[in-house]
Amino acid sequence: KMASFKALCLFVLFAGLVQGSLVLRDPEHKASPSRFSVVYSPSYVHFTSDAGALPAKEVGAMSAYALGLAPSRGLTWNGLMPGSLFRRPKANVMFVVDGVPSGKHIGVESNMHTPLVEDHQDPHRSLHAVSSSTNLASHVSGLFHGKSLAFSLASSRQVAKQSSTQGGSSMVWDAEKKVLTASSQKDAPFQSLSADKLAEHLKSFSWPQGVRYTGSAVEVTLKNGNKVTLDMAEQAVAEFLGELSATIAAHSQLSAKSSLAEDNIPDVFTFTLSGIKALQLRFGSSSPQVEAALTVLKAVVSSVSKKLSELYHGDAIVQLIELAFDDHLHKKHASVIEKLFQHLHGHLDKQTMSERLADLPRLYLSNTAAPHSSAMCEKAQHHLTALKALIHVECPPKRSDNLEVIPHLGRHLLEAKIIDVQKDNETSLNLTFEHGEDWTSTFLMVTLLLLIFFLSLLAISNVMWNMDPGYDSVIYRMTNQRIKME
């Protein structure tokens, strides 16, 4: 009976985050993976694409390693090669395009690209996490006592906060009010802009052949010769072009104060663009409008990436992360998804249907429901079971069952440390971190001291080896002088 019943089969998975979320999966559908690319990198920072897929939760730590600022978290991905001992990049720029159609890519030229393995955590938080409590911007800012320039741009204040640091600069694009709100740290050049000011940046932008901005729309000529008009009267188009104009404006304001890029303190920039997702929900993932939007997106990301790299004289790492958006769930299982939304209506963070569909396959819980994520997971399980679906639900283990107090053999033999012990087949070893956060500077100092000691020893040995005992000896010279005096 169950085999012949063509029912919905979803995995509802829990992601243990600051804000709780449920993740929906259809095991009968294989989604295209996301992708990580390195668009620009200094000549002394090397990546390899044959190291396999990069876990999303290691992107932040890997970026810290590439900047020469190793965090406490280790890496399992081996795609980052050893860099220079005497130089490190001056900036890390990350473009996160959330909502690339499944099976497609933007097409920005890159030095290296590899599949990105998303976990069941909040993708934006895991991409920037250096440790369980610190993101990349906070890690760099903390090491340099807040002197690092940290900037984040997004259409959501929560997403911008996840990739920035306390007191850092951020820009939030409000599609409804059509205004770009900026909050800048001291000496940062970023300012809030109105819709008219943003339109001027779209007008002055150097569009490639086949793309033309008319003032109220963007006309794109596709590869097949068809012309597509992205009219800003459409809410989805206005949201998409607003993010791009904000990106152009942010670079323009930073270029006006280029002296910020001349110091030796690394900076962290994050541009999160999710407007392409709204276009897919409005027109469809295979529509000409989405294809035209990918062309426009490629032009802006390629241009701003190149200009930021030139601003730092080639000493910046520019990364592009394409998070795939699969509209399979709300297309094939629209009725079930809608009923689930209605059932969890009072417990979801987003209130409008379009916002919830844009977040799929994740359902973000409200602040009041987040502490009761396990109960919400069970509630979703019971409701989906009532819909006669083949469902597997993995609820989170209780935190108290997953913590053990065991002795930590460090400087103090009897020092107790609470660690998270994994309940799986792997052996849990009570080991300290392989190295601390300042291992690079310590290694350089020790290496230089050993080098100076070795060269000094070599010079002294060479002088003593070529010494003439009868002529160069101090005793001989003193004796010779005494004889002459007598």
C-alpha positions as CSV (number, residue, x, y, z in Angstrom):
1,K,0.0,0.0,0.0
2,M,2.7,2.4,1.0
3,A,4.7,1.7,-2.2
4,S,1.7,2.4,-4.4
5,F,0.8,5.6,-2.5
6,K,2.5,8.5,-4.2
7,A,2.8,10.6,-1.0
8,L,5.0,13.3,0.1
9,C,8.2,12.1,1.8
10,L,10.0,14.8,3.7
11,F,12.8,14.8,6.2
12,V,12.2,17.4,8.9
13,L,15.6,18.1,10.4
14,F,16.5,20.4,13.2
15,A,19.2,23.0,13.2
16,G,20.5,24.0,16.6
17,L,21.1,27.7,16.2
18,V,20.6,30.9,18.1
19,Q,17.4,31.2,16.1
20,G,15.7,27.8,15.9
21,S,14.8,26.4,12.5
22,L,13.3,23.3,10.9
23,V,14.7,22.0,7.6
24,L,12.5,20.2,5.1
25,R,14.0,17.6,2.7
26,D,12.5,15.4,0.0
27,P,14.6,12.2,-0.1
28,E,13.3,11.4,-3.6
29,H,14.7,14.6,-5.0
30,K,18.4,15.3,-5.3
31,A,19.2,19.0,-5.3
32,S,22.1,20.5,-7.0
33,P,25.0,21.5,-4.7
34,S,26.0,25.0,-3.9
35,R,29.4,26.2,-5.0
36,F,32.4,28.1,-3.5
37,S,34.7,30.0,-5.8
38,V,37.9,32.1,-5.4
39,V,37.6,35.0,-7.9
40,Y,40.8,36.8,-6.9
41,S,43.6,35.9,-4.6
42,P,47.2,37.3,-4.0
43,S,50.0,35.5,-5.7
44,Y,51.2,34.1,-2.3
45,V,47.8,32.5,-1.4
46,H,47.1,29.3,-3.2
47,F,44.0,27.2,-3.4
48,T,43.4,23.8,-5.1
49,S,40.1,22.6,-6.5
50,D,40.9,18.9,-6.2
51,A,40.6,18.7,-2.4
52,G,36.9,17.8,-2.6
53,A,33.8,19.6,-1.4
54,L,34.2,22.4,1.2
55,P,32.0,22.1,4.2
56,A,30.0,25.4,4.7
57,K,30.8,25.5,8.4
58,E,34.6,25.7,7.6
59,V,34.4,28.7,5.2
60,G,34.9,31.2,8.0
61,A,37.8,29.3,9.6
62,M,39.4,28.7,6.2
63,S,39.2,32.5,5.4
64,A,40.9,33.2,8.8
65,Y,43.7,30.8,7.9
66,A,44.1,32.5,4.5
67,L,44.5,35.8,6.2
68,G,47.2,34.3,8.4
69,L,45.0,34.6,11.5
70,A,44.5,31.0,12.5
71,P,41.5,30.4,14.7
72,S,41.2,27.6,17.3
73,R,39.0,25.5,15.0
74,G,40.8,23.1,12.7
75,L,40.1,22.3,9.1
76,T,39.2,19.1,7.4
77,W,39.3,20.6,4.0
78,N,42.8,20.5,2.4
79,G,42.2,23.0,-0.5
80,L,44.2,25.8,1.1
81,M,47.9,25.6,0.4
82,P,50.6,27.0,2.7
83,G,51.2,30.7,2.1
84,S,53.9,33.2,2.6
85,L,55.6,33.6,6.0
86,F,56.2,37.3,5.5
87,R,53.1,38.5,3.7
88,R,49.4,38.2,4.4
89,P,46.3,39.5,2.5
90,K,44.9,42.9,3.5
91,A,41.3,42.1,3.0
92,N,38.8,39.2,2.7
93,V,35.8,40.0,0.4
94,M,32.9,37.5,0.3
95,F,30.0,37.7,-2.1
96,V,27.1,35.4,-1.0
97,V,24.5,35.0,-3.6
98,D,21.6,33.3,-1.9
99,G,19.1,31.8,-4.4
100,V,21.0,30.7,-7.5
101,P,18.7,28.5,-9.5
102,S,19.4,24.8,-9.0
103,G,21.8,23.5,-11.7
104,K,22.9,27.0,-12.8
105,H,25.8,29.3,-11.9
106,I,26.3,33.0,-12.3
107,G,29.3,32.5,-14.6
108,V,31.8,34.8,-12.9
109,E,35.4,33.9,-13.9
110,S,37.3,32.5,-11.0
111,N,40.7,31.0,-10.2
112,M,39.2,28.0,-8.4
113,H,35.8,26.6,-7.6
114,T,34.6,23.6,-5.6
115,P,31.2,22.2,-4.4
116,L,30.0,23.6,-1.1
117,V,28.4,21.2,1.3
118,E,25.6,22.9,3.3
119,D,24.8,21.5,6.7
120,H,21.5,21.7,8.5
121,Q,22.5,24.9,10.3
122,D,21.6,28.4,9.3
123,P,23.6,28.8,6.1
124,H,24.5,32.5,6.7
125,R,25.7,31.9,10.3
126,S,27.7,28.8,9.5
127,L,29.4,30.5,6.5
128,H,31.0,33.2,8.7
129,A,31.5,31.1,11.9
130,V,35.1,30.8,13.1
131,S,34.1,29.2,16.3
132,S,30.8,28.4,18.1
133,S,30.6,31.9,19.3
134,T,32.7,34.1,16.9
135,N,32.4,35.0,13.3
136,L,35.2,36.0,10.9
137,A,34.7,39.8,11.3
138,S,34.7,39.6,15.1
139,H,37.7,37.3,15.1
140,V,39.8,39.7,13.0
141,S,38.5,42.8,14.8
142,G,39.3,41.3,18.2
143,L,42.9,40.5,17.2
144,F,43.5,44.0,16.1
145,H,41.6,45.8,18.9
146,G,38.7,47.0,16.7
147,K,40.9,48.7,14.1
148,S,39.9,46.4,11.3
149,L,37.3,47.6,8.9
150,A,34.3,45.2,9.0
151,F,31.5,45.7,6.6
152,S,28.3,43.7,5.8
153,L,25.6,44.4,3.3
154,A,22.3,42.4,3.1
155,S,18.5,42.9,2.7
156,S,18.0,41.5,6.2
157,R,19.3,43.1,9.4
158,Q,19.7,39.7,11.0
159,V,21.8,38.4,8.1
160,A,23.9,41.6,8.1
161,K,24.5,41.1,11.9
162,Q,25.6,37.5,11.5
163,S,28.5,38.5,9.2
164,S,29.5,41.7,11.0
165,T,30.9,42.6,14.4
166,Q,29.7,44.7,17.2
167,G,30.3,48.3,16.3
168,G,31.1,47.4,12.7
169,S,29.7,48.9,9.5
170,S,26.6,47.5,7.8
171,M,24.1,48.4,5.1
172,V,20.6,47.0,5.0
173,W,18.5,47.4,1.9
174,D,14.8,47.9,2.7
175,A,12.9,46.8,-0.4
176,E,9.5,48.1,0.9
177,K,10.8,51.6,1.9
178,K,13.3,51.6,-1.0
179,V,16.1,53.0,1.2
180,L,19.6,51.9,2.1
181,T,20.2,52.3,5.8
182,A,23.9,52.4,6.9
183,S,25.4,52.2,10.3
184,S,29.2,52.9,10.2
185,Q,32.0,52.4,12.6
186,K,34.3,55.3,13.4
187,D,36.1,56.7,10.3
188,A,34.1,54.4,7.9
189,P,32.8,56.1,4.8
190,F,29.4,54.3,4.4
191,Q,26.3,56.4,4.4
192,S,22.5,55.9,4.0
193,L,21.1,56.5,0.6
194,S,17.7,57.1,-0.9
195,A,16.2,55.4,-3.9
196,D,17.1,58.3,-6.2
197,K,20.7,58.2,-5.1
198,L,20.9,54.5,-5.7
199,A,19.4,55.0,-9.1
200,E,22.3,57.3,-10.0
201,H,24.7,54.5,-9.2
202,L,22.9,52.2,-11.6
203,K,23.0,54.9,-14.2
204,S,26.7,55.6,-13.9
205,F,27.7,51.9,-13.8
206,S,29.6,50.6,-16.8
207,W,27.2,47.9,-18.1
208,P,28.6,45.3,-20.5
209,Q,27.3,44.9,-24.0
210,G,23.8,43.6,-24.1
211,V,22.7,45.3,-20.9
212,R,21.2,48.8,-20.8
213,Y,19.7,50.8,-17.9
214,T,16.9,53.1,-18.9
215,G,16.1,54.8,-15.6
216,S,13.0,52.7,-14.7
217,A,14.2,49.3,-16.0
218,V,17.1,47.2,-17.2
219,E,17.0,45.8,-20.7
220,V,19.0,42.6,-21.3
221,T,19.7,40.9,-24.6
222,L,20.0,37.1,-24.0
223,K,22.3,34.8,-25.9
224,N,19.4,33.7,-28.1
225,G,18.8,37.3,-29.2
226,N,15.7,37.8,-27.2
227,K,15.3,41.0,-25.2
228,V,14.0,40.9,-21.7
229,T,13.0,44.0,-19.6
230,L,13.4,44.0,-15.9
231,D,10.9,46.6,-14.9
232,M,11.4,48.2,-11.4
233,A,7.7,48.6,-11.0
234,E,7.7,44.9,-10.1
235,Q,8.4,44.5,-6.4
236,A,10.7,41.5,-7.0
237,V,12.7,43.4,-9.6
238,A,13.0,46.5,-7.4
239,E,14.3,44.3,-4.6
240,F,16.9,42.6,-6.9
241,L,18.2,45.8,-8.5
242,G,18.1,47.6,-5.1
243,E,20.7,45.1,-3.7
244,L,22.9,45.5,-6.8
245,S,22.8,49.3,-6.6
246,A,23.6,49.1,-2.9
247,T,26.6,47.0,-3.7
248,I,27.8,49.5,-6.3
249,A,27.2,52.4,-3.9
250,A,29.2,50.6,-1.1
251,H,32.2,50.2,-3.3
252,S,31.9,53.8,-4.5
253,Q,31.9,55.2,-1.0
254,L,34.8,53.0,0.0
255,S,36.9,54.1,-3.0
256,A,36.3,57.7,-2.0
257,K,38.3,57.0,1.2
258,S,40.9,54.6,-0.2
259,S,43.3,55.5,2.6
260,L,41.5,52.9,4.7
261,A,42.9,50.2,2.5
262,E,46.5,51.4,2.9
263,D,47.2,50.1,6.4
264,N,48.4,46.6,7.3
265,I,45.3,45.6,9.2
266,P,43.1,43.1,7.3
267,D,39.6,44.1,6.6
268,V,36.5,41.9,6.1
269,F,33.7,42.7,3.6
270,T,30.5,40.6,3.1
271,F,27.9,41.2,0.4
272,T,24.8,39.1,0.7
273,L,22.6,39.2,-2.3
274,S,19.3,37.3,-2.2
275,G,17.1,39.2,-4.6
276,I,17.4,36.5,-7.3
277,K,15.3,34.3,-5.1
278,A,12.4,36.7,-5.2
279,L,12.5,36.7,-9.0
280,Q,12.3,32.9,-9.1
281,L,9.3,32.9,-6.8
282,R,7.6,35.6,-9.0
283,F,8.5,34.4,-12.5
284,G,9.9,30.8,-12.1
285,S,13.5,29.5,-12.1
286,S,13.6,28.8,-15.8
287,S,12.0,32.1,-16.9
288,P,13.7,34.6,-19.2
289,Q,13.5,37.2,-16.4
290,V,15.7,35.0,-14.1
291,E,18.1,34.3,-17.0
292,A,18.4,38.1,-17.6
293,A,18.9,38.7,-13.9
294,L,21.8,36.2,-13.8
295,T,23.4,38.2,-16.6
296,V,23.0,41.5,-14.7
297,L,24.2,39.8,-11.5
298,K,27.3,38.5,-13.2
299,A,28.2,42.0,-14.5
300,V,27.9,43.7,-11.1
301,V,29.7,41.0,-9.1
302,S,32.5,40.7,-11.7
303,S,33.0,44.5,-11.8
304,V,32.9,45.2,-8.0
305,S,35.2,42.1,-7.3
306,K,37.8,43.4,-9.7
307,K,37.7,47.0,-8.4
308,L,37.9,45.8,-4.7
309,S,40.9,43.7,-5.7
310,E,42.6,46.7,-7.4
311,L,41.8,48.9,-4.4
312,Y,43.9,46.7,-2.2
313,H,46.6,46.4,-5.0
314,G,46.0,42.7,-5.5
315,D,46.4,41.9,-1.8
316,A,42.7,40.9,-1.2
317,I,41.0,37.5,-1.3
318,V,37.7,37.7,-3.2
319,Q,35.3,34.8,-2.7
320,L,32.0,34.0,-4.3
321,I,29.5,31.6,-2.6
322,E,26.5,30.5,-4.7
323,L,23.8,29.0,-2.5
324,A,21.5,26.9,-4.6
325,F,17.8,27.5,-4.4
326,D,15.6,24.5,-5.3
327,D,11.9,25.4,-5.8
328,H,11.0,21.7,-5.9
329,L,9.3,21.8,-2.4
330,H,6.8,24.6,-3.1
331,K,6.2,23.4,-6.6
332,K,5.6,19.7,-6.0
333,H,4.3,19.9,-2.5
334,A,2.6,23.3,-2.5
335,S,-0.6,22.2,-0.7
336,V,1.3,20.3,2.1
337,I,3.7,23.2,2.6
338,E,0.8,25.7,2.8
339,K,-1.0,23.5,5.4
340,L,2.2,23.2,7.4
341,F,2.5,27.0,7.4
342,Q,-1.0,27.4,8.7
343,H,-0.4,24.8,11.4
344,L,2.7,26.6,12.6
345,H,1.5,30.1,11.9
346,G,1.9,31.5,15.4
347,H,5.4,30.0,15.8
348,L,7.1,31.1,12.6
349,D,9.4,34.1,12.3
350,K,8.3,35.3,8.9
351,Q,4.7,36.3,8.5
352,T,4.1,36.6,4.7
353,M,3.8,33.6,2.4
354,S,6.5,35.0,0.0
355,E,9.1,35.3,2.8
356,R,8.4,31.8,4.1
357,L,8.7,30.3,0.6
358,A,12.0,32.2,0.1
359,D,13.4,30.6,3.2
360,L,12.6,27.1,2.1
361,P,13.8,24.4,2.8
362,R,14.1,26.1,6.2
363,L,11.3,27.3,8.5
364,Y,12.6,29.8,10.9
365,L,10.9,29.9,14.3
366,S,10.0,33.0,16.2
367,N,11.9,34.2,19.2
368,T,9.3,32.8,21.6
369,A,9.2,29.4,19.8
370,A,13.0,29.0,19.3
371,P,13.7,27.8,22.9
372,H,11.1,25.1,22.4
373,S,12.5,23.8,19.1
374,S,12.2,20.2,20.0
375,A,8.5,20.6,20.8
376,M,8.0,22.5,17.5
377,C,9.8,19.6,15.7
378,E,7.5,17.1,17.2
379,K,4.5,19.2,16.4
380,A,5.5,19.4,12.8
381,Q,6.1,15.7,12.8
382,H,2.6,14.9,14.1
383,H,1.0,17.3,11.6
384,L,2.8,15.8,8.6
385,T,2.0,12.3,9.8
386,A,-1.7,13.3,9.8
387,L,-1.3,14.2,6.1
388,K,-0.5,10.5,5.5
389,A,3.0,11.2,4.3
390,L,6.2,9.0,4.5
391,I,8.0,11.2,7.0
392,H,11.2,10.9,8.9
393,V,11.8,13.4,11.6
394,E,15.1,14.0,13.4
395,C,14.6,16.1,16.5
396,P,17.5,17.6,18.3
397,P,19.1,15.7,21.2
398,K,18.7,17.4,24.6
399,R,21.8,19.5,25.3
400,S,22.1,18.2,28.9
401,D,22.3,14.6,27.6
402,N,25.1,15.6,25.3
403,L,27.5,17.2,27.8
404,E,29.9,15.5,30.1
405,V,32.4,16.8,32.6
406,I,35.7,15.0,32.2
407,P,39.2,16.0,33.3
408,H,41.2,18.2,30.9
409,L,44.8,17.2,30.9
410,G,46.4,20.6,30.3
411,R,48.5,22.9,32.5
412,H,46.3,21.9,35.5
413,L,46.0,18.1,35.7
414,L,42.8,18.3,37.7
415,E,41.2,21.1,35.7
416,A,37.7,20.2,34.7
417,K,36.4,21.3,31.3
418,I,32.9,20.8,29.9
419,I,33.2,19.5,26.4
420,D,30.7,18.3,23.9
421,V,31.0,14.5,23.6
422,Q,29.7,13.1,20.3
423,K,27.4,10.1,20.8
424,D,28.6,8.2,17.7
425,N,31.0,5.5,16.7
426,E,34.0,7.9,16.8
427,T,36.3,7.9,19.8
428,S,36.0,11.1,21.8
429,L,39.5,12.2,22.7
430,N,40.2,14.8,25.3
431,L,42.8,16.7,23.3
432,T,43.7,20.3,23.4
433,F,43.7,22.4,20.2
434,E,46.6,21.7,17.9
435,H,47.7,25.4,18.1
436,G,46.6,28.7,19.5
437,E,45.4,31.8,17.7
438,D,48.9,33.4,17.8
439,W,50.7,30.4,16.3
440,T,51.7,32.3,13.1
441,S,53.5,35.1,15.0
442,T,55.1,32.7,17.4
443,F,56.3,30.5,14.5
444,L,57.8,33.5,12.7
445,M,59.6,34.8,15.7
446,V,61.1,31.4,16.5
447,T,62.1,30.9,12.9
448,L,63.8,34.3,12.6
449,L,65.7,33.8,15.9
450,L,66.9,30.3,14.7
451,L,67.9,31.8,11.4
452,I,69.9,34.6,13.0
453,F,71.5,32.2,15.4
454,F,72.5,29.8,12.6
455,L,74.0,32.6,10.4
456,S,75.9,34.0,13.4
457,L,77.3,30.5,14.3
458,L,78.2,30.0,10.6
459,A,80.1,33.3,10.4
460,I,82.0,32.7,13.7
461,S,82.9,29.2,12.6
462,N,84.1,30.5,9.2
463,V,86.3,33.1,10.9
464,M,87.8,30.6,13.3
465,W,88.4,28.1,10.6
466,N,90.4,30.5,8.4
467,M,92.3,32.0,11.4
468,D,96.1,31.9,11.3
469,P,97.2,31.0,14.9
470,G,100.6,32.7,14.5
471,Y,99.4,35.9,12.9
472,D,95.8,36.4,13.9
473,S,96.2,35.3,17.5
474,V,95.7,37.9,20.2
475,I,98.5,36.4,22.3
476,Y,100.9,36.7,19.3
477,R,100.0,40.3,18.8
478,M,100.4,41.3,22.4
479,T,103.7,39.4,22.7
480,N,105.0,41.0,19.6
481,Q,104.2,44.4,20.9
482,R,105.9,43.7,24.2
483,I,109.1,42.5,22.4
484,K,109.2,45.7,20.4
485,M,108.8,47.8,23.5
486,E,111.7,46.0,25.2
